[in-house]
Amino acid sequence: MLIEVKDLKKTYSLGDNIQVPALRGINLTIAKNEYLAIMGPSGSGKSTLMNIIGCLDVPTEGSYVLNSHDVSQMSDDELAEIRNRQIGFVFQTFNLLPRANSLHNVELPLIYSGIPRGSRKNMAKEALEKVGLGDRIYHKPNELSGGQRQRVAIARALVNNPAIILADEPTGNLDSTTGEEIMEIFEQLYKAGNTIVLITHEEYIAKHSKRIIKLLDGLVLSDEKLN
């Protein structure tokens, strides 16, 4: 099993002894090469769960095992290492460096991993070709459309060959036609063997996945496999 979450709880302290529970006991397993969506209204805990799965936060209680690593017990430095090597992030706002071209934006995770320059460039070019941007590698973000910027972000998420691709509202800043094109890329990545976890509040986007987990009030409300 790629991901095992057991009795995961997260409580935020707001001072003056005010405790706000975000996750109240989540149990979840995700196999390699699964494509699932996590849904829920504002305040359901989906962002908190995403942050923990993405090693951006740690639980208050419970365990989270990613690729045989018990993430819930790790230090900040260890979490950073896992994030860089095991997780590819795709954000709603793209999070690209505005003055860097597509190639350099995609290279960034490889720089942090200490990959030699020649290998980095080849790996980044290959990732950009996978998302259909082989002819845009020297373009900067302001020279690209929204859909092309998101493709660069997906290439950056892919370049380290991570265990999972974690996509947070990846079509949120795109029109519906471009959003469908981006979801088609995720479908191709899934068919190529990637594990994809999609965070969305849009039912029609979630239905591109093969499994939908719905959260409510910090608990799993439903876990449905799609055809």
N, C-alpha and C positions, 0 to 999 in steps of 0.2 A: 504494500500500500504506500502511495506517495505521501499522502497527508492523513494524519490521524489526530483528531481533536477530541479530547475527553473532558467533560464537565467544565468547559471553559467559562470562566466568569471574569468580568472586568467591571470594577467599581471606581468611579472618579470621586475624589475628595474636593469639595468646593469651599473648604474652610468652615470654621464654627461648627465642626462636627456634622456637616451636611454631606451625606454619602449618596451618590447618584449611580444606581446600577445600570450599566449599558448592556452587558451580557449576563444572563442569569443561569447559565448551565447549558452550553452548546455541545452537542455530540455530533461528530461528522467525520466521514472518511471520504477520501478522493483517490481514485486509482490513477495510475499513469495513463496518459492519452484519453483523459475524460475532458469533456467540454461542458461546463456547467455555468449557470447564471445564479447569482444571489440577488434576491429582490426583497423589497420591504419599504414601507413608508418612512418618512423622516422620523428619526427617533427609534427606529426598529432595532438598531444595532449593526446594520450592514457595514457602515463605514468603520466602526470599531473592529468588527470581525475582519474586514479587509486589511486594516492596519496591522492586526496581529498575524494574519496569514502572510502578509508582506514583510514581516519582521521590522515594521516601523514602530511597533509597540509590543508590550509583553502583558500577559494576563495577570489578574490579581490572584486567581486560583485556577487549578486545572492544568492540563498538559497539552502541548502542541508539538507533534513530531513531524518533521519535514525531511523526507528522504533519509530516514533513520537518525536524524539529528534532533535531540530534544531542545527545541528552540526556547521553550518557556524558562529554561535555566541558564540562558546565555547572557554574557556581558554585552555592553554596547558595541565593543570592538568585534566580538564574535558575530553579533547580529549584522553589523555592517558587512562583514565578510560573506555571510550567508546571502544577504540581499544582493550583493554584487555578483555572486557566482551562481546562485540558484533561482533567482527571481528576475523576470523581465517585466518592467512596469510600462503601461500605456495609460496616459492621463487624458482627461477631457480637454485640458488646456495645452496639450502637446508638450509643454516644458522643454522647448528647444532653445539653444543659445542663439540669440538673434544675429550675432555677427559671424557665426560659424556656418560653413556650408554643410550640406547634407552629409557628406562623407565624414567630416570632423564630428558632427553631432552623433553619428552612429558609432564612431570610434571611442567615444568617451568611456563606456564601461570597460573597454579593453585596456585603455590607459591605466585605469584604476587597478586592473588585474595584472599589470606589468607585462603585457604581451608586447613583443618587439614591434617596432614601427612598421616594417615591411609586412609582417603577418597581419597587423591591425588593418592596414589599408585593404589588403586582399579580402579579409573577413568582412569588413564594412561594405565593400563593393558587392560582395556576394549577397549580403543581407538586403541591400537596396535593390538588387536585381530580383530577389524573391518577391518583393512587394511592387514590382513593376516600375521602379524608378532608376533603372540603370542609366538613363539619359539625363538625369537631374542631379548627379552626384556633386556637382560644383555649384549648385544653386543655393542661395541663402533662404531662410524662411520667408522673408518678405517678397521673394521671387516665386513663391509656390502658392498654390491654392490651399484652402483648408484641408481638403482631402489628401493632397500631396504631403502636407505637413504631418498629418496623422500617419501616413505611410512611413515617413521618415522615423516617427516615434515608434512605430511597430518594428521597423528594421533595427532600431537601437535596442528594443526589448529582446529581439531575437539573437543578436550578434554573439552573445556569450553562450549560446545554446543552453538556456536556463532550464531548470526542472519544471517550472510553471511560468506561464505568461499571465499576469494579473492586470486586467483591463478595467479601469474605473470610469464608467460612463463614456466610453470611447467615441460615441457618436453625438455626444451632448452639444457640441459646438458646430455641428454639420447639418446641412439640409438633408431631407429624407433620401434623396437620390444618392448623394455622396455617402450618407450613412449606410445605405444598402451595399455600396461598393466596398466599404471598409469591412462590413460583416462578411462579405464574400471572401475577403482576404483571411479573416479568422477561420472560416470554414476550410480553406485550403491548408492553412497551418495545422488545423486539427487533423485533417486527412493525411498530412505529412508526418504525424506522430507527436505533435505538441500537446501538452496539457494546458487548457485555457480555463481560467476562472474570470467570469465577467460580472461586474457589479453594475446593476442598472435598475432604474425605476420604471422603464418602459417595457410593457408586456410584449410588444411586437419585436423588440430587440432581443429579449430573453428567449423568445421562441426560436431563435436561430441556434440556440444551444441544444444539447441532448438531455439536459437535466436541469430542473429549476428548483432551487431551494428558497422558500419564502420565510422571512423572519418577521416576528411581531413581538414587541416588548422584550427584546433580548433573548427570545427563544425561537427554536425552529417550529414554524407553524405547519409547513408541509415540505415534502421532499419527493418530487415527481419526475419520473423518467419519461422522456418524449420519444416518439418513434423516429 
